[in-house]
């Protein structure tokens, strides 16, 4: 199947239904729980898997990581949390794990530069996949991932769990779908967290527990630095797409879901390292991007210094209509009507600490996000059971990821980019089109739409 055949398929927007799992899943799971594997046992790998453990009877069969210490610690933790108390098999190489072909579900929670190859191999092995966002670090990777999901007829849910955040679903239904905003003319999305590292540690020898060659994989080889592993790899463009790829994708995807938007037709972005030039990080500390959805502009801003315009909303979205304004974030939402005739609406995030007391003590868990991950996992399981598309289907993940990558490419080449979604190409810009596919480090081979 060719790229155009996949990209001409229309997007399908599905609404999260906060319902219990179908009885058939629960009944079948009593006899044979879904067999689950995890690739990437770090921060969000454990957060995702342990939320899945909370909502469904599963059997965590195997886990994989290139850090032997992290892998061992995760195996012990998982054994303590799953009902069977079984210690999962451990692997250093995801290919060896998937070669067993004994997994029903695979979670991919590696650094971003390692999303595409494991996800594609997992669907080839017969598994349904939950892959973290952004789906890829270049656009051709994302196109190949979409092609693989469709070719092998597997459900692929992307970890853009704003689509499953209960209070955000209610904001969409109570404010947007009831027409309280009126005609929407502008959307602002933003992040003002001071999240770009300011450190400049010297390069060093990798820890003995880390296979740094495998960790680097298809990415360019850099000297090892303590900022890279664990978690701080987001400071480097070799492994991800900076704050746009990490934080903008959540808010852009949330707005697309709330407003039923497809792919932006044009993306323009400016910015760079304008303030903090001493850090070893090479991602931007200041950036603005405009995503043009027809006549509706969605404008992203991030800066890693100074104060947010609204301290209550340091990371979120503001949707402006002629009848009111909606501010939404992971922590809650506020609707403010225009004039004196309407009724303001406010709601805070709901924690579920009584129902899931282990959330209270789980290390590094974002407690306010846990309910959204649980709902996202339930939606994933419902899609597997019913054979339908999940709320954050890989096609939606491709669209949101590609839009964010285009923003970074626009900043890189210094001009706005017009996107032909059916062709999967930038219109009339050979230089920019060459950037849709990054070079892989040997011996790794870049996935292509026609070869998955």
C-alpha positions as CSV (number, residue, x, y, z in Angstrom):
1,X,0.0,0.0,0.0
2,X,1.3,3.5,-0.9
3,X,1.5,6.6,1.2
4,X,-1.2,8.4,-0.7
5,X,-3.6,5.5,-0.2
6,X,-3.2,5.7,3.6
7,X,-3.2,9.5,3.9
8,X,-6.4,10.0,1.8
9,X,-8.4,8.0,4.3
10,X,-10.7,10.4,6.2
11,X,-10.1,11.0,9.9
12,X,-12.7,9.4,12.2
13,X,-13.4,11.2,15.5
14,X,-14.6,9.0,18.3
15,X,-15.9,10.2,21.6
16,X,-14.7,8.8,24.9
17,X,-17.4,6.8,26.6
18,X,-16.6,6.5,30.2
19,X,-18.2,3.0,30.6
20,X,-17.0,-0.2,32.2
21,X,-15.2,-2.7,30.1
22,X,-17.4,-5.0,28.0
23,X,-18.4,-8.1,30.0
24,X,-16.9,-10.3,27.4
25,X,-13.4,-8.9,28.2
26,X,-13.9,-9.4,31.9
27,X,-15.3,-12.9,31.4
28,X,-12.6,-14.0,29.0
29,X,-9.9,-12.5,31.2
30,X,-10.8,-14.8,34.1
31,X,-9.8,-17.8,32.0
32,X,-7.0,-16.1,30.0
33,X,-6.0,-12.6,30.9
34,X,-4.6,-10.5,28.1
35,X,-0.8,-11.1,27.8
36,X,1.0,-7.8,28.1
37,X,4.6,-6.6,27.3
38,X,6.2,-3.3,28.1
39,X,9.1,-1.7,26.1
40,X,10.7,1.0,28.1
41,X,10.4,0.6,31.9
42,X,11.2,4.2,32.9
43,X,8.9,6.9,34.3
44,X,5.9,6.8,32.0
45,X,6.3,3.1,31.1
46,X,5.6,2.2,34.6
47,X,2.9,4.9,35.0
48,X,1.0,3.5,31.9
49,X,1.4,-0.2,32.7
50,X,0.4,0.1,36.4
51,X,-2.7,2.1,35.4
52,X,-3.6,-0.8,33.0
53,X,-3.1,-3.2,35.9
54,X,-5.6,-1.2,37.9
55,X,-8.4,-1.3,35.3
56,X,-8.2,-4.8,33.8
57,X,-7.1,-8.4,34.8
58,X,-3.9,-8.7,32.8
59,X,-0.8,-10.9,32.8
60,X,2.4,-8.9,32.4
61,X,4.4,-11.5,30.6
62,X,7.6,-9.6,29.6
63,X,9.3,-6.3,29.9
64,X,12.2,-4.7,28.0
65,X,14.8,-2.0,28.7
66,X,18.4,-1.2,27.8
67,X,19.1,-0.3,31.4
68,X,19.5,-3.5,33.5
69,X,19.0,-1.7,36.8
70,X,15.9,0.0,35.7
71,X,14.6,-3.3,34.2
72,X,15.2,-5.2,37.4
73,X,13.5,-2.6,39.6
74,X,10.5,-2.6,37.3
75,X,10.2,-6.3,37.3
76,X,10.0,-6.4,41.1
77,X,7.5,-3.6,41.2
78,X,5.3,-5.1,38.6
79,X,5.3,-8.5,40.4
80,X,4.2,-6.8,43.6
81,X,1.3,-5.1,41.8
82,X,-0.1,-7.7,39.4
83,X,-2.6,-10.2,40.9
84,X,-0.6,-13.3,40.0
85,X,2.5,-11.8,41.7
86,X,4.4,-13.3,38.8
87,X,7.8,-11.7,37.9
88,X,7.8,-10.9,34.2
89,X,10.5,-12.1,31.8
90,X,13.1,-9.4,31.1
91,X,14.8,-8.5,27.8
92,X,17.4,-6.0,26.7
93,X,16.4,-6.1,23.1
94,X,12.8,-5.6,22.1
95,X,13.2,-7.7,19.0
96,X,14.0,-10.8,21.2
97,X,10.9,-10.1,23.3
98,X,8.6,-9.7,20.3
99,X,10.1,-12.8,18.6
100,X,8.2,-14.9,21.2
101,X,4.9,-13.9,19.6
102,X,3.1,-14.5,22.9
103,X,1.8,-11.0,23.6
104,X,-1.7,-9.6,23.0
105,X,-0.9,-6.0,24.0
106,X,2.4,-4.1,23.9
107,X,3.1,-0.8,25.6
108,X,5.9,1.3,24.0
109,X,7.2,4.0,26.4
110,X,10.7,4.5,25.2
111,X,12.3,7.9,24.4
112,X,10.8,9.4,21.3
113,X,13.5,8.3,18.9
114,X,12.7,4.7,19.7
115,X,8.9,4.8,19.2
116,X,8.6,3.8,15.5
117,X,10.6,0.6,15.1
118,X,9.2,-1.2,18.2
119,X,5.7,-0.2,17.5
120,X,5.9,-1.4,13.9
121,X,7.6,-4.7,15.0
122,X,4.9,-5.2,17.7
123,X,2.0,-5.0,15.3
124,X,3.8,-7.3,12.9
125,X,4.1,-9.8,15.8
126,X,0.3,-9.7,16.2
127,X,0.0,-7.4,19.2
128,X,-2.2,-4.3,19.7
129,X,-0.1,-1.4,20.8
130,X,-0.3,1.6,23.2
131,X,2.5,4.0,22.1
132,X,3.5,7.1,23.9
133,X,3.3,10.5,22.2
134,X,4.6,12.0,20.0
135,X,4.4,8.9,17.8
136,X,7.7,9.7,16.1
137,X,10.5,12.2,15.6
138,X,10.1,12.5,11.9
139,X,7.0,12.5,9.7
140,X,7.9,9.5,7.5
141,X,8.2,7.4,10.6
142,X,4.7,8.4,11.6
143,X,3.4,7.6,8.2
144,X,5.0,4.2,8.3
145,X,3.5,3.6,11.7
146,X,0.0,4.4,10.4
147,X,0.5,2.1,7.4
148,X,1.7,-0.8,9.7
149,X,-1.3,-0.5,12.0
150,X,-3.7,-0.6,9.0
151,X,-1.8,-3.3,7.1
152,X,-1.7,-5.7,10.1
153,X,-5.2,-4.6,11.3
154,X,-4.1,-3.8,14.8
155,X,-5.5,-1.3,17.3
156,X,-2.9,1.4,18.1
157,X,-3.7,3.9,20.9
158,X,-1.5,6.9,21.3
159,X,-0.7,8.3,24.7
160,X,-2.5,11.7,24.2
161,X,-4.7,11.1,27.2
162,X,-6.2,14.6,27.2
163,X,-8.8,12.9,25.0
164,X,-9.7,10.7,28.0
165,X,-9.4,13.3,30.7
166,X,-12.8,13.3,32.4
167,X,-13.1,17.0,33.2
168,X,-11.9,17.9,29.7
169,X,-14.6,15.7,28.1
170,X,-17.2,17.5,30.3
171,X,-15.8,20.9,29.2
172,X,-16.1,19.9,25.6
173,X,-19.7,18.6,26.1
174,X,-21.0,21.4,28.5
175,X,-19.3,24.4,26.9
176,X,-18.3,23.7,23.3
177,X,-21.0,21.3,22.1
178,X,-23.8,23.3,23.9
179,X,-22.7,26.3,21.9
180,X,-21.8,28.5,24.9
181,X,-18.7,29.9,23.1
182,X,-20.6,31.0,20.0
183,X,-18.5,31.5,17.0
184,X,-14.9,30.6,17.8
185,X,-12.3,32.9,16.2
186,X,-9.0,32.1,17.9
187,X,-7.3,29.4,20.0
188,X,-4.2,30.0,22.1
189,X,-2.2,27.0,23.4
190,X,0.9,27.5,25.6
191,X,3.4,26.3,28.1
192,X,5.4,28.5,30.5
193,X,7.0,25.8,32.6
194,X,10.7,26.4,33.3
195,X,11.4,22.9,32.0
196,X,14.4,23.4,29.8
197,X,17.5,22.3,31.7
198,X,20.0,25.0,32.6
199,X,22.7,22.6,33.5
200,X,26.0,22.0,31.6
201,X,27.6,18.8,33.0
202,X,30.6,17.4,31.3
203,X,30.4,14.3,29.1
204,X,31.2,11.1,30.9
205,X,31.3,7.3,30.7
206,X,27.8,5.7,30.6
207,X,26.8,3.8,33.8
208,X,27.6,0.1,33.8
209,X,23.9,-0.7,33.8
210,X,23.2,1.1,30.5
211,X,23.7,-0.2,27.0
212,X,24.3,3.2,25.5
213,X,24.8,1.9,22.0
214,X,21.4,0.3,22.0
215,X,19.8,3.2,23.9
216,X,21.1,5.5,21.1
217,X,19.8,3.1,18.4
218,X,18.9,4.9,15.1
219,X,19.6,8.4,16.6
220,X,22.9,10.2,16.0
221,X,25.6,9.1,18.4
222,X,26.5,11.7,21.0
223,X,29.0,11.4,23.8
224,X,27.2,10.2,26.9
225,X,26.0,12.8,29.3
226,X,24.2,12.6,32.6
227,X,21.5,14.8,31.2
228,X,20.5,12.1,28.6
229,X,19.4,9.2,30.9
230,X,17.0,8.9,32.5
231,X,14.3,11.4,31.4
232,X,16.4,14.5,30.5
233,X,16.9,13.3,26.9
234,X,14.1,15.7,25.9
235,X,16.7,18.4,26.1
236,X,18.3,17.3,22.9
237,X,16.9,17.4,19.3
238,X,18.7,14.1,18.5
239,X,16.0,12.2,20.5
240,X,12.9,14.3,20.3
241,X,11.2,17.5,19.1
242,X,11.8,19.7,22.1
243,X,9.0,21.4,24.0
244,X,6.8,21.5,20.9
245,X,7.0,17.7,20.6
246,X,6.6,17.2,24.3
247,X,4.0,19.7,25.5
248,X,2.5,21.4,22.4
249,X,1.3,18.0,21.0
250,X,-0.9,17.5,24.1
251,X,-2.7,20.8,23.8
252,X,-2.9,20.8,20.0
253,X,-4.3,17.3,20.1
254,X,-6.8,18.3,22.8
255,X,-8.0,21.3,20.8
256,X,-8.3,19.2,17.6
257,X,-10.4,16.6,19.6
258,X,-12.6,19.3,21.3
259,X,-13.2,21.2,18.1
260,X,-13.2,18.3,15.6
261,X,-10.3,19.6,13.6
262,X,-8.2,17.6,11.1
263,X,-4.7,18.5,9.9
264,X,-3.7,22.2,9.7
265,X,-3.2,23.3,6.1
266,X,-0.3,25.7,6.9
267,X,2.2,25.8,9.8
268,X,4.6,28.6,10.6
269,X,7.0,29.0,13.5
270,X,9.7,31.3,14.9
271,X,12.0,31.1,17.9
272,X,15.1,29.5,19.1
273,X,17.6,29.7,22.0
274,X,17.1,33.3,22.8
275,X,17.8,33.5,26.5
276,X,19.6,30.6,28.0
277,X,22.6,30.1,25.7
278,X,24.8,28.5,28.4
279,X,22.9,25.2,28.9
280,X,24.0,22.0,27.1
281,X,20.4,21.6,25.9
282,X,19.9,22.3,22.2
283,X,16.1,22.7,22.1
284,X,14.4,26.1,21.9
285,X,13.7,28.1,25.0
286,X,11.4,30.4,23.1
287,X,9.0,29.5,20.3
288,X,5.7,30.5,18.7
289,X,3.9,28.5,16.1
290,X,0.7,29.1,14.2
291,X,-1.4,26.2,13.0
292,X,-3.9,27.3,10.4
293,X,-7.1,25.2,10.3
294,X,-8.8,27.1,7.4
295,X,-9.8,30.4,8.9
296,X,-9.2,29.3,12.5
297,X,-5.7,30.0,13.8
298,X,-4.4,27.9,16.7
299,X,-1.3,29.7,18.2
300,X,1.2,27.9,20.3
301,X,3.7,29.8,22.6
302,X,6.4,28.5,25.0
303,X,9.1,30.1,26.9
304,X,11.1,28.6,29.7
305,X,11.6,31.8,31.7
306,X,9.5,34.6,33.2
307,X,6.0,34.2,34.6
308,X,2.9,32.9,32.9
309,X,0.2,35.5,31.9
310,X,-2.3,33.5,34.1
311,X,-0.6,31.7,37.0
312,X,-3.6,29.3,37.2
313,X,-2.9,28.2,33.6
314,X,0.8,27.8,33.0
315,X,0.1,25.0,30.5
316,X,-3.2,24.8,28.7
317,X,-5.5,26.2,26.0
318,X,-7.7,29.2,25.8
319,X,-10.5,29.1,23.2
320,X,-12.1,32.4,22.4
321,X,-15.6,32.8,21.0
322,X,-17.9,35.7,20.6
323,X,-20.1,34.5,23.4
324,X,-17.4,33.4,25.9
325,X,-14.0,32.1,26.6
326,X,-12.9,28.6,27.7
327,X,-9.6,28.0,29.5
328,X,-8.7,24.3,29.9
329,X,-5.7,22.4,31.4
330,X,-4.9,19.2,33.1
331,X,-5.9,20.7,36.4
332,X,-9.4,22.0,35.4
333,X,-11.3,24.4,33.2
334,X,-13.1,27.7,33.4
335,X,-15.8,29.0,31.1
336,X,-16.4,32.8,31.3
337,X,-19.3,34.1,29.4
338,X,-19.2,37.4,27.5
339,X,-21.3,40.1,29.2
340,X,-23.6,39.6,32.2
341,X,-26.1,37.3,30.8
342,X,-24.3,33.9,31.0
343,X,-23.3,31.6,33.8
344,X,-19.6,30.9,34.5
345,X,-18.6,27.2,34.8
346,X,-15.7,25.9,36.8
347,X,-14.4,22.4,37.4
348,X,-11.2,21.0,38.9
349,X,-9.6,17.8,38.1
350,X,-10.9,14.8,40.0
351,X,-8.4,12.6,41.8
352,X,-9.3,8.9,42.4
353,X,-7.1,8.3,45.5
354,X,-9.9,6.6,47.4
355,X,-10.6,4.1,44.6
356,X,-6.9,3.6,43.9
357,X,-5.0,4.1,47.1
358,X,-1.7,2.9,45.6
359,X,-1.7,6.2,43.6
360,X,-0.8,8.0,46.9
361,X,2.6,6.4,47.3
362,X,3.6,5.4,43.7
363,X,7.0,7.1,43.0
364,X,6.9,9.9,40.4
365,X,3.2,9.3,39.5
366,X,1.4,12.4,38.3
367,X,-1.6,11.8,40.5
368,X,-3.8,14.3,38.6
369,X,-3.2,12.4,35.4
370,X,-3.8,8.9,36.7
371,X,-7.6,9.0,36.1
372,X,-7.0,10.1,32.5
373,X,-4.5,7.2,31.9
374,X,-6.9,4.7,33.3
375,X,-9.7,5.9,31.1
376,X,-7.4,5.9,28.1
377,X,-6.4,2.3,28.8
378,X,-10.1,1.4,29.1
379,X,-10.8,3.0,25.8
380,X,-7.9,1.0,24.3
381,X,-9.3,-2.3,25.6
382,X,-12.8,-1.4,24.3
383,X,-11.3,-0.8,20.9
384,X,-9.4,-4.1,20.9
385,X,-12.6,-5.9,22.0
386,X,-14.9,-4.3,19.5
387,X,-12.5,-3.9,16.6
388,X,-13.1,-0.2,16.3
389,X,-10.7,2.8,16.4
390,X,-9.7,4.1,19.8
391,X,-10.2,7.7,20.8
392,X,-6.5,8.5,20.2
393,X,-6.1,6.2,17.1
394,X,-2.7,6.2,15.4
395,X,-4.1,8.3,12.6
396,X,-4.9,11.1,15.1
397,X,-1.5,10.6,16.7
398,X,0.1,11.0,13.2
399,X,-1.8,14.2,12.5
400,X,-0.9,15.9,15.9
401,X,2.7,14.7,15.7
402,X,3.2,15.8,12.1
403,X,1.8,19.2,12.8
404,X,4.3,19.7,15.7
405,X,7.2,18.4,13.6
406,X,6.2,20.9,10.8
407,X,6.4,23.7,13.4
408,X,10.0,22.8,14.2
409,X,10.8,22.4,10.5
410,X,9.3,25.8,9.8
411,X,11.5,27.4,12.5
412,X,14.5,25.6,11.0
413,X,14.0,26.7,7.4
414,X,12.7,30.2,8.3
415,X,9.4,30.1,6.4
416,X,5.9,28.8,6.9
417,X,5.0,25.5,5.3
418,X,1.9,24.5,3.4
419,X,0.9,20.9,3.9
420,X,-0.8,18.5,1.4
421,X,-2.3,16.0,3.7
422,X,-3.4,13.6,1.0
423,X,0.1,13.4,-0.5
424,X,1.9,13.6,2.9
425,X,4.2,16.3,1.5
426,X,5.0,20.0,1.9
427,X,3.8,21.9,-1.1
428,X,6.4,23.3,-3.4
429,X,9.4,23.1,-1.0
430,X,12.0,20.5,-1.9
431,X,14.3,21.6,0.9
432,X,11.7,21.2,3.6
433,X,10.4,17.9,2.1
434,X,13.9,16.4,2.5
435,X,13.6,17.1,6.2
436,X,10.5,14.9,6.6
437,X,12.8,11.9,6.9
438,X,15.9,11.9,9.1
439,X,18.9,9.7,8.5
440,X,19.1,6.6,10.6
441,X,22.4,5.6,12.1
442,X,23.7,2.3,10.8
443,X,22.8,-0.6,11.0
444,X,19.2,0.6,11.7
445,X,16.9,1.0,8.7
446,X,14.4,3.8,8.5
447,X,10.8,2.4,8.1
448,X,9.0,3.4,4.9
449,X,5.2,3.3,4.1
450,X,5.8,0.8,1.3
451,X,7.9,-1.6,3.3
452,X,6.1,-2.3,6.5
